[in-house]
Amino acid sequence: MGRRPNPQRKVDLLDEIVDYILENGLSDLSLRPLAKELGTSTYTLTYQFGSKEAMVVDAVVHIDEMQAKR
């Protein structure tokens, strides 16, 4: 049995992913450039989020939550 994803690592990545998306947009989002910018690997991103699509959904929800707090 493998290790379970670290929930705090996921939150930390999500904050960085949101910053990247807000700066670069969603239209051309690709895992390799994102991972490179974050100093991680595409494997880590898919391990933490399950898929690119799930990562994008989590990021959009996170942005919405951030806006609601403001």
C-alpha positions in Angstrom: 0.0 0.0 0.0 1.4 3.4 -1.0 1.4 6.6 1.0 -1.7 8.7 1.2 -1.6 12.2 -0.2 -0.5 14.8 2.4 -3.5 17.1 2.9 -1.3 20.1 3.8 0.9 19.6 0.7 -2.3 19.7 -1.4 -3.4 23.0 0.2 0.1 24.5 -0.3 0.1 23.4 -3.9 -3.4 24.7 -4.4 -2.4 28.2 -3.3 0.5 28.2 -5.7 -1.6 26.8 -8.5 -4.2 29.5 -8.0 -1.5 32.2 -8.2 -0.2 30.6 -11.4 -3.7 30.5 -12.9 -4.5 34.0 -12.0 -1.2 35.1 -13.6 -1.3 32.9 -16.7 -4.9 32.0 -17.2 -6.6 28.6 -17.8 -6.9 28.5 -21.5 -3.3 27.1 -22.1 -2.8 25.4 -18.7 -0.5 22.5 -19.1 0.9 20.3 -16.3 4.6 20.4 -17.3 5.0 24.2 -17.3 2.9 24.4 -14.2 5.0 21.8 -12.4 8.2 23.4 -13.5 7.1 26.8 -12.2 6.1 25.3 -8.9 9.3 23.3 -8.6 7.6 20.0 -8.5 6.7 17.2 -10.9 3.6 16.4 -12.9 3.5 13.1 -10.9 3.1 15.1 -7.7 0.3 17.2 -9.1 -1.7 14.2 -10.4 -0.9 12.3 -7.2 -2.3 15.1 -5.0 -5.3 16.0 -7.2 -6.0 12.8 -9.1 -6.2 14.5 -12.6 -5.6 17.8 -14.3 -9.4 18.3 -14.5 -9.8 17.7 -10.7 -6.9 20.1 -10.0 -8.6 22.8 -12.1 -12.0 22.3 -10.3 -10.2 22.5 -6.9 -8.4 25.6 -8.0 -11.6 27.3 -9.2 -13.4 26.4 -6.0 -10.5 27.8 -4.0 -10.6 31.0 -6.0 -14.4 31.2 -5.3 -13.8 30.7 -1.6 -11.1 33.4 -1.6 -13.5 35.8 -3.2 -16.3 35.0 -0.8 -14.0 35.8 2.1 -13.3 39.2 0.7 
